[in-house]
Amino acid sequence: MIDFIFVIDDESSKWHTNNYAQHPDHYSTFASLLLRGGQKSVDASAEKKSFGSPLVSFIQRAGAQIYYNTDVPVFGRRIKYGVISISDLCKDLEEWTTLYVSGRMQKPVLTIKSDERVEKSSLINLNHALRTALLTLPEEFTDKDLFTAITGISYAGDVRMKFAENPKKIQNIVTGSYTQFQDLYSPLLDSHFKDVLSYDRKTNKIKQDLSENHRVKLMEELPSNLQRHILKDFGPNQSKRDCYLKLVSQNQVGKAVLSSASKIVKSTSFAQTAKGLATAGVRKSFYYSLAKVLKAMK
């Protein structure tokens, strides 16, 4: 199933009302009832602006702030598409508020239509992913190790990984898109990170500087929400720098970073999974989950 993400203006309820008018079969029974109600109130008064049901917009902003329509037939293929506002997307890319869409965009994706604001935030997100992964890796490693660490960030704590995903999913993603990962991250490694590591393109080996100053600097440039979780769990009643110096001296940086990222992902993935019952419907959710479980068992 092909996965699309549609980035829209912040008037999400209006977008869903218009989309439902053209594609009512894309929506679950529950969502259809809400949107039909919104349409009736609009039709009753031509002077009213069509903002659809505020409940649909509320559902979208819950959890990962993205609304998914799943198992949609388009030109003989089955697709699912997520709808997220540009403000919520850019905030997640820059701060890792949910690490849901930002996590997906740390991996190679195909952009159908570009936007300057999203491109800027996406670059910030990729740099965040590199810093986070570097803090979990030893002094010497390969670029494949790096891409595996990056891919694993958004799956750490994901409730679906325990029962509905292939245990080799991360490995399969990196192996299947290895060249695309190189194209995505090599320019950043050669420019933004040249002061803290060396990257041998012939052997694909990387060596990073593990000095205290460089490790603390990487931590200070992590996304704000990840830093909040680190400070809350590993440095209560301490200054940010004192907390980071302690973690570096105790060789606990990798543990702190992964643990904190896991908490962000776990909270979001649980809420998003529960939200799927409303956005996809019980029947679609059941068969979608069943297909993932069966795929994971192969």
Disulfide bonds with the S-S distance in Angstrom:
none
